[in-house]
Amino acid sequence: MSVIQSIKETIGLKEPRPTYRCAECGTEFQSSSDTDSHWFGCPECDSSDAELIEE
């Protein structure tokens, strides 16, 4: 978690994180990183191939 995100949560400006489904293993996870970011990936298998789940 970034320092800026921690500060936003502390003062009540937390932004909702989108939910993704991994194309490799099917795990659903939330991420605040962009899908083309180095930091984006499935927490189970580390694949960056995921689709956005519309809520």
Stockholm file with secondary structure:
# STOCKHOLM 1.0

chainA/1-55         MSVIQSIKETIGLKEPRPTYRCAECGTEFQSSSDTDSHWFGCPECDSSDAELIEE
#=GR chainA/1-55 SS CCHHHHHHHHHTCCCCCCEEEETTTCCEEECCSCTTSTTCCCTTTCCCCEEEECC
#=GC SS_cons        CCHHHHHHHHHTCCCCCCEEEETTTCCEEECCSCTTSTTCCCTTTCCCCEEEECC
//
